[in-house]
Amino acid sequence: MTQAFFAPCPRGLEPALADELREIAARPDVAQLAPFDVHREVPGGVHFSGQMPAAYAVNLHSRLASRVLLRVAARGYRHEDDIYELTRAQRWDQWFGPDETIKVEITSQRSPLRSLNFVALRVKDGVCDGMRERLGGRPSVDTASPDARIYAHLTEHDCTLYLDTSGEPLFKRGWRMEKGEAPLKENLAAGILRLAGWVPGQTERPLYDPMCGSGTFLVEAAQVALGIPPGGGRSFAFEWLRGVDQRSWKALKEQARAGARTTSLTIAGSDISTDMLAMARANWQRAGLPGELATKQVDARFVQPPFAEPGLLLINPPYGERIAVRGERRPSVADVPVDSVEEAAANQFAAAFSSTLKQNFAGWQAWIFTGDLSMPKRLRLKESRRVPLYNGNIECRLFRFDMVRGGNRG
Ligand SMILES: C[S@@+](CC[C@H](N)C(=O)[O-])C[C@H]1O[C@@H](n2cnc3c(N)ncnc32)[C@H](O)[C@@H]1O
């Protein structure tokens, strides 16, 4: 039976995710075992459709998606009771039973309903009442590690119910044990790499992150180069759902493993902190990558290219406000009384880093991912590309600077 799916992703990555999904669908193993069609991209994600194994393939291969959601039902609503009725009418027992545990999550865009907690309660009641009427028993709630996660997405007029096929969000690849101060989520890092042109077949160039922290860019980049699937080292919620097609799932995993390549990697990182570098090296090993990650402890203001050939320099510098208000919306630059000491330090760092880029990195493409929207002004460099992206709720930019000796191309 053809199912409709939705793959959410960090905002700004929707076109890149749609491209990635089309590439996954075009893999010979996926086309044979789990074919699917990619549909509309909408703010926050991409729709696709296929039989259930399509969800297995996307969970296994997508670096950019945050989850894979199976669309269960949708209807217009005016009150919580409409959502309750919609939920109660579904045959949830085709996926899980009364002995399993559930968690309900609500997302909303302009819903007129007052309390999303109350909506969550009504969705939970709908699932439990419907199952008790049919089977005489109901699942219990477990918010920490449920067997099944149910999502209700509300727009102004419509409610869509989804069943999550991923479980833990897909940015959790299973290799990160050590977190730095402000690590990038793996799927956002992978999206940035993709936007910077780091895609299979284009990974022979050197890649260097001079503020590598826990090494997220570097590990993701190496896995892309080596054809290691992002989901190869973890499990997914669909594996415990009723009716899982174990044969297709096993075959998809085997094919993915067989697709790994061996190639020499020209990937290196540096950081001012030796602790961070130790974390990056440990993460590299846990991710099953060959050899040792090439690292060096050095201040980014004084870095030299680690390879003779020019390549990609990719950097996610710390940003005072970002770290200070982690998890909250960053007020726009205009309404922040920026601390003048911090401002002066940011300008000083940018001036020094800019002259290092100009003097030492001629021929390199420098990509800077930052919440500091005035970064090009601080660096006194003209960007050749700027891509708006969100890190959670924080508005960011990915800037590209093409370095030539003594400056950059405007
Ligand atoms: C926002 S974090 C980068 C996170 C990294 N992308 C990750 O995913 O883990 C910024 C990093 O810059 C490092 N750092 C701060 N000042 C530095 C400097 N002057 N030179 C080099 N690294 C610096 C910090 O130690 C931190 O690891």
Ligand as a Chemical Component Dictionary entry (heavy atoms), coordinates in Angstrom:
data_LIG
# 
_chem_comp.id                   LIG 
_chem_comp.type                 NON-POLYMER 
_chem_comp.pdbx_formal_charge   0 
_chem_comp.three_letter_code    LIG 
# 
loop_
_chem_comp_atom.comp_id 
_chem_comp_atom.atom_id 
_chem_comp_atom.alt_atom_id 
_chem_comp_atom.type_symbol 
_chem_comp_atom.charge 
_chem_comp_atom.model_Cartn_x 
_chem_comp_atom.model_Cartn_y 
_chem_comp_atom.model_Cartn_z 
_chem_comp_atom.pdbx_ordinal 
LIG C1  C1  C 0  30.747 26.864 17.869 1  
LIG S1  S1  S 1  32.085 25.837 18.300 2  
LIG C2  C2  C 0  32.293 24.838 16.884 3  
LIG C3  C3  C 0  31.493 23.606 17.029 4  
LIG C4  C4  C 0  31.824 22.556 16.038 5  
LIG N1  N1  N 0  31.385 22.924 14.686 6  
LIG C5  C5  C 0  31.145 21.260 16.501 7  
LIG O1  O1  O 0  30.193 20.864 15.870 8  
LIG O2  O2  O -1 31.536 20.744 17.534 9  
LIG C6  C6  C 0  33.448 26.904 18.187 10 
LIG C7  C7  C 0  34.800 26.256 18.461 11 
LIG O3  O3  O 0  35.776 27.270 18.268 12 
LIG C8  C8  C 0  36.828 27.064 19.201 13 
LIG N2  N2  N 0  37.557 28.341 19.309 14 
LIG C9  C9  C 0  37.211 29.465 19.991 15 
LIG N3  N3  N 0  38.095 30.418 19.773 16 
LIG C10 C10 C 0  39.030 29.928 18.931 17 
LIG C11 C11 C 0  40.198 30.462 18.307 18 
LIG N4  N4  N 0  40.614 31.702 18.520 19 
LIG N5  N5  N 0  40.896 29.654 17.483 20 
LIG C12 C12 C 0  40.505 28.372 17.232 21 
LIG N6  N6  N 0  39.411 27.833 17.809 22 
LIG C13 C13 C 0  38.683 28.584 18.631 23 
LIG C14 C14 C 0  36.159 26.580 20.439 24 
LIG O4  O4  O 0  37.068 25.832 21.236 25 
LIG C15 C15 C 0  35.006 25.730 19.872 26 
LIG O5  O5  O 0  35.400 24.387 19.777 27 
# 
loop_
_chem_comp_bond.comp_id 
_chem_comp_bond.atom_id_1 
_chem_comp_bond.atom_id_2 
_chem_comp_bond.value_order 
_chem_comp_bond.pdbx_ordinal 
LIG C1  S1  SING 1  
LIG S1  C2  SING 2  
LIG S1  C6  SING 3  
LIG C2  C3  SING 4  
LIG C3  C4  SING 5  
LIG C4  N1  SING 6  
LIG C4  C5  SING 7  
LIG C5  O1  DOUB 8  
LIG C5  O2  SING 9  
LIG C6  C7  SING 10 
LIG C7  O3  SING 11 
LIG C7  C15 SING 12 
LIG O3  C8  SING 13 
LIG C8  N2  SING 14 
LIG C8  C14 SING 15 
LIG N2  C9  SING 16 
LIG N2  C13 SING 17 
LIG C9  N3  DOUB 18 
LIG N3  C10 SING 19 
LIG C10 C11 SING 20 
LIG C10 C13 DOUB 21 
LIG C11 N4  SING 22 
LIG C11 N5  DOUB 23 
LIG N5  C12 SING 24 
LIG C12 N6  DOUB 25 
LIG N6  C13 SING 26 
LIG C14 O4  SING 27 
LIG C14 C15 SING 28 
LIG C15 O5  SING 29 
# 
